[in-house]
């Protein structure tokens, strides 16, 4: 693995040349070791020696989640004796896919999270409270721990849930940074308020947030971000975006202007439905080519995540591409009464409504073959008046109103955390 922390501060032209040199190495490795890509190159008559620039990648077909599901083993480039760690994807858009990591891949994963923490302003003087699972075949939890160790931070591995244990850890160990799903911070605030805990006076001064958007495309805080920040004003909120497939992450710096690419670890493209590059300012599907991965490298893999990208230099001094929060998953796009929606747009509305304790958004196909939306809401107020207020708010924000069902908050909580889940679920696709 090529460690080059300085490359993110180089000029954009230098970053591009550096990545293209790494791309040639990645192509040669795939040609030599990947059964899937060997077959692709033969079928499409691809001469890898002619793939010299990032623009040349457009000559190569994209790789899809379906490819990974159908030909999972063909992506593995090493013998079983070289595999150290087995993980699976979350299975958000289908059956989970198994990924394998070598010892070198684990080193690369630790280095990525070292860079991520560094981007967010962490140092070895910080103590990290890890509020995500480190088991359940979850790559990220292990990566967060190894990256903290690489940086020299102390770590309290608390895991997810259990607000009481989280606050006991904060009081006992005095962590300065949290790694957390941001909606869980709302539960920490609620627990603190009920139990007389002054969260603004705690040692926790920043959180790196995963799995849920905190910002709008213009980088202002969205509803969830504002709810946290309006209460916990002393807490800085950083977004980080990653996936098992990319084995890398995009993390915000202190300017909070999008997640930074790590050029030595990944090449990123932003493509439309026809696999053509979108212009800056247009939403595109994040498409990645991994660099330096040994176990299961990927070439032009379409993640399903829709983002905006930004190329102007950041005030922090980095000249890397930056990503917005994820607008939605392509496979989760909803066409409802003539309006195209992604689940995060619905979450943003629901997160802003007082008296809603929790919720699940369900999408299903109706008798005439079109999408229907049902929002299951846990709330003490189950009146028709409140239901109408919710629907009116939806109409004012996204022009359409879904069906509303009030159900016990305890039941919604069980739906959100099924036995095999590694993170809370707010969207169920029954189509």
N, C-alpha and C positions, 0 to 999 in steps of 0.2 A: 504494500500500500504506500502510495506517494503522499507523505504529509507535507503540505505547503500552505501554512496558515496565512502567509503574506499575499497569496494570489488574490484573495477577495478584495484587497486594497490596490491591486494593480489596475492599469487602464483596461477599458472594455476590450480593446484590440488585443492586449496581452492575454487577458482571460480567455478570449476565443481561441487564440493560437495554442495556449496551454491545453484547453479542453480537446482541441482537435488532435493533438499529440496523444493524449490519453485515449481518445476514441479509436485511433489506429490500433493501440494495444488491446482494447476491449474487443474490437472486431476480430483480431487474430486469435484471441483466446476463445471466442465463440466458435470460430471456424475449426479450431483444434479440438474442442471439448464438448460442445453442445449438440446433442442429437437433433433437437428441435430446429436450431438455427442452421445446422448443416443441411437439413432437408429443405428449409426455406430458401437458402442460398442457391441450392441446386435447382429447385422448382422454378425460381424466378430469374435464374441465370445472373446472379449477382456476383460480380468480381469485387471482393472486399478491398483490393488494392486501389480501387477507383473511388472508394468512400473516404475522402480526405478532409472534407469540411462538414460543418454542422448542416449546411444547406444540402449536402449530398445525401443526408439521411432520408430525404424525401424520395429517393429511389428505392427505399426498402419498405415493404409492407409493414403495417402496424401489428403489434401483438395485443391480443385481447384477453379479458378474463376468461372467456370461453376456451381459448387456447390453453390457458393454465389448467383449467378444470379437466379438459379432455386429454391432455398430454402431459400431465403433471410431472411424471418421472423423466420424460424426455428433456426437461429443462435442467435436470441435475447434471453438473459438470464434473463431479468428483466421485471417487469410490466411497462405499459406505464407511470404510476405515478412516476416512478423512472428515467425516461428519461428526461435529461435536454437539450441535444443538438442533432440535426439531421444534418448529413453531407452525402455527396456522394463521391464515388471515381471519378476519372477523366474520366473513360470510355474509356481509350486509346485502350483497346483490346476488346471492346464490350460495352453493355449497362452499365451505371453507377450502382453501388450497394449502397443501403442506409446503413449507419452505425449509430448506436445510442450510445450516451455517457451518463453515469450517472455523478452525482456530483463527485464521487470518480475518475471516468475516467478523468474528466477535471483536477482534482488535479494531477493525474498521468501524464497527457499530459504536464502540466506546469512544473512538476518536470523533465520530460525528456528534455524539452528545456532549463531548468536551467542547467542541466548537459551538454547539447550541447554547450551552450554559455561558460560555464566554461572550457570545453575541448578546445575550440578555444581561450582561454585566455582572455575572457571578464570578467568584474567586474562591481560592482554597480557604478563605476566612469565613465563608458561608457554611451553614448547616442546612441540609435539604430534608424536608419532610416529604417522603414519597407516599402520596395518597392514591396510588394506583396499584393494581395487583401486579405481582411479580411472577405469578404462576399461571395456570390455565392456558399454557402454550402461547402466552402473550409476549411478542418480541419487545414491545416498547418498554414494559416495566423493567425487564432485564437491562435494556439499553440505558434507561435513566440511571439505574444504579451504577452500571459500569462507567458511564460518562462522568458521574459525580466522583467516583473513585479515581478516574484518570485526572480530573482537575484537582483532587485532593480535598474535596468537601467531605465533611461528616454527613452521614445519612441516617435518618430514622425511618425504617421500613414499616410504616403503619398499615399500608394497604388502603383499600377503598372503604367508604362507609364509616359508621360508628362515630358520630360527632363527639360523643363523650371521650372516647379514646384519643381522638385527634386533639381535643383541647387539653387533655391530660398530658399529651406529648409536648404540646406547645409550652405548657407551664413547667414541665419537668426538664426538657432538653433545650428549650429556647432556640428553635430553628429560625432561620432568617428567610428561607425560600421554600415555597411549596410547589410540588408538581401535582396538578389536580385537574379534574373535569370542572369547568367553571360553575356549572349549576350547583355543584356540591357546596361551593362557597356560600350560597344562599342558605343551605341547611346549617352550615357552621355559624352563620350570623344569627339565624333564628334560635339555635341552641344557646348561643352566647347571650342573647337578649333575654331569654327565659330564665337563665341561670346567673344573671348579673355579671357576666364576663365583659370587660372592656376590650373588645377586639382591636380597637384603634390604638390601644396602648400595649399590644402584644409585640413580641420580637419579630413576628412574621411581617416582613415589609415588601415582599414581592411574590408573585405566583406565576409560574409558567403553565399555561392553560392548554389542554388538549381536547380534541374531540368535538368541540362546539365553537361556533364563531363568536367572537367578541366585538368585531368591528364591521362597519358598513364598508362598501367599496371606496368611499372617500376617507376612510381611516377613522371616522368618528365612532365612538362607542355605540353599539346597537343596544337594544332594550336590555338584554341580559347583562352586558358590560356596564350599562348605566345603573342598573339595580344594585350590582355589587359595589361599584365605585361610589354611589351616593351614600351608601352606608359605611363601607370600609374605606374611608378616604385615604388612610395612610398606606394602603396596599397598592403597589404597582402591578398591573396586569399585562403579561406578555403572552402573545399567541405563538404556538408552534404547531406546524402541520407536517404530518408524515404518514407513511403507510408501510405495511410489512413488505410489500413488493419493492418499494424504492430503497429500503434500508438506509434512509437518510432523512433529514428534516430541514424545514424552512422555518427559521425562528426570528422573531422581531428583536430589533435593537432598541436602544433608549429613545430613538426618534419615533417609534410606533408607526412606521410607514410601510408595513408589510413584512412578510417573512423573507429572509435573505437566503439565496442559493449558496451552497458550499461547492465551488467549482471543481474541486479535486475529487468529488464523490458522485456527481450526477450531472447529466445534461438534461435540460428540460425544454420541451416544445409545447406550444399551445395551439391545438388543432380544432377545426370545425368538424361538422358531421361528414364532410367529404375528405377528411384527413389533410386539409390544406391549412397552412399557418394563418392564424387570425392576427389582425393588426393590434397594436397597443390601444387599449380603450375598448376592445371587444372581448366578450367572454369566450374563453376557449377551454377545451378539455386538456388537463395536465397530462402530458405524455413524456415518459422518462426513459432515459438510457443510463443504466448504472455503470459506474466506473470503479474498478478495483474489487468487484465482488467475485468470489471464487466458486461458491457452492451453487447458486442459482442466479446468475446475471441475467438481466433483461435488456432487450433492444426495442426501442420505440413502443413501450408498453403504455396503452391508454388506461389511465387510472379510473376513469369514470367521474372524476372530480372536476367541476367547472369553476374556473377562477379568472380574475383579471391579472394581468402582469404589468410591471412597470420597469423601465430600463434606465431612467435618469439617475445619476449618482445620488446616493443618500448622504445626508448631512453628517452621518457618523464616519464618513470616509470610505465606506465600501462602495464598489462600483458593480456589484453583482445584480442580477435580475431579482426583483422582489415580487412576491405573490400576495394577492388579497386573501381575505378569509374565503373559505369555500362557499360559493353561492348555492351549491346543491350537487347531488349525484345525478349524473345523466340518466341512469337507470331508474331514478326515483322521480323524474319529471312527471308532473300531473297536468293533464288537460281537462279543465273543469269548467263547463258552461262557457266555452270559448276563450277561457283565460289559461295561460301557461303559468304554472306555479312550481316552485321547489319547496320541500318541507321546511327549510330554515325560515322562509318568509312567513309561514304559519306559526312557527315557534316564536318568532319575534313578536307577533301580535299577542299570543297567549301569555308569554312571559311578562307582558306589561299590564295584565288585567288583575287588579286586586281581588282577593277572595278565591283565586284558583290555586289550590294546593299542588296539584299535579295533573298531568294529562297524557293521553296517547292519541296520536293522529293515525287513523286507519284509512287506507284507500282500497277500494274494491271496484270490480266491474259490475255495472247494473244490467238489467234485462235487455237493454238495447245496445249493449257493448261499449258504453262510454264510462269514464271515470266518475266515481262518487267518493265523497269525503265524509267521514264520520269522526268527530272529535269527542273522545270519552274524557270527561272532566271530573276530577275530584274536588268537591267544594262543599262547604256548609250551606251556602246559598244555592238552592236548587229551584228557585222560582222561575216562572215563565218570564217575568220581567228581566231577571238576570240573563236568561237565555237570549232574550231579544237584544239586550245591551251587547252581548258578545257578538251576535250576528251582525248587528249594525256596525260594530267596530271593524269586523272583517270586510263588510261592504265598503266602508270608507277607506280602507287601506289597500285591499286587493280586488275590489269590485264585485266579489262573489262571497256568499256565506255558506259554510258547510253545515251539515246536520250536527246537532249537539245532543249528547246523552250525558246526564249526570249520574255518576256512580260513586260508591264509597272510595275514599282516597286510599284506603288500605288495599282495596282490590286493584286500583290503578298501579300502586307500588309493586304488587306482585307481577302485573303484566310488564312493568318496566324492567324487572330483573328476573327473567326466566333462569332456570337452574344452570344452563350451559353458557350464559352470557358473561362477558368480561366487563361490560359497561352498560349503563342504563339505556334502555330503548325508548325512544319517543315517537317512532314512526314504524308502522306495520303495513307492509304492502301485500295485499291479498289478491292482486290482479293475476 
